[in-house]
Amino acid sequence: MSRIARHLLALGAFAWSTWAQAVIPIEHWTHASGARIYLVSSPGIPMVDVQIDVDGGSRREPAGKTGLAGTTASLLSAGVRAHAGQPARDENALSAAWVDLGAQFGISAGSDRFSAQLRSLTDPAILPRAVALAAQQLAAPAWPEAVWQRDRERAVAALREAQNRPATVAGQAFARAVYGDHPYGRYSTPESLQAIAVSDMQAFYRQHMVACRAQVVVVGAVDRAATQAIVEPLLSAIAPHGCPSLTTVPEVAPLAQAAEQRLPFKAAQAQILIGQPGIARDHPDFFALLVGNHILGGSGFTARLTLEVREKRGLTYGVYSGFSPGRHAGAFQIGMTTRPDQADEAVRVVRETLTRFLAEGPTDDELRAAKDNLINGFALRIDSNRKLLDNVANIAWNGLPLDYLDTWTAQIERLTREQVHRAMQRVLRADRMVTVVVGASEAAAAR
């Protein structure tokens, strides 16, 4: 790692001091291309983080080609063609160019978003060159066929090896059962990767990485004028792709009834997953559910599930619960591992604990402890430039109020026990959940 890169990472680690106890002003405007720009100016740290998000995650993949978004993102780092006076570079030369700058640029794909992230010092000898290299990578990817053939072989081998892990088998079975035909429930297979050609990646990229629908978040030692100078070449790099229309992705269907799968697997520990479709990120009860889940299974050793399953009965080293909200209803999931011969008892205790919590709600003491824990830990959510970037990107992507971070603790503090209880009751149905057990004892699996 170069000296500049080490300096850059160190600065990011200490950027929290700027924000931990301050109001976070977010400037927002619309670029001529239609892109929406969000800026948090932090003049004390000579660095900048930039994130570009577009609606191009795995939910946009065509049937039969699951994995296309991720493979497209990966191949964008495999070299560039000559562009705007800059030379062509293969994957090794491109990586070396970023190392020489001491900057970082990466492209990734999640369920909903296709994202590009740039991190650089704001030194005038470095930042313009980093922006130009990022723009070249966005505008003129090389799409090398040989690299895709190599990477596909590695990915297929990794997928096949993953089928030897019970956690993979459980996660895939759970996703199928919870999401049904919705894209959230799909996962890459050797067959789906074999069906993907470089031409598919090029078409996917042109359709989704477009300036007109982009959301750009900038956090760092730049003002509005400097931000414009950064985003202009980046958006120009993807503006030629036009603005093709996108089809509507259906919502996740609720479960009509409970379902249970017992899958045999020779393993020292049985994998247990219990859950259902949960909420989208714009759900009006988001904060109440955050607190309710914190009490139920999201707070580690103080959670009800931990108390009942681990502390009282010793059935596991750890048990958790959580919501995964997205543009659509992400899963609510309870997960744990236990000895195969204890799987039945563990499932019974989890179900009983959940049912009782939904019937009775949290106690006043549990609510106070959850509020204190979440509020006191809020500073850790924004204690670096990267975390602040993630939070502002969340605001932009989900259309949250610009003062969302400023009012976060107040939103938690004002919740009543009844509001938390009713929210959990409205969303969770203990009698309509999916249960997946992988690696239980042979007698249990044969039931």
Beta strands, then each sheet from edge to edge (+ up, - down):
strand 1: 27-30
strand 2: 36-41
strand 3: 47-55
strand 4: 79-80
strand 5: 89-90
strand 6: 104-109
strand 7: 113-121
strand 8: 215-220
strand 9: 259-263
strand 10: 270-277
strand 11: 319-323
strand 12: 331-338
strand 13: 434-438
sheet 1: 1+ 2- 8- 3+ 7- 6+
sheet 2: 4+ 5-
sheet 3: 9+ 13+ 10- 12+ 11-
end
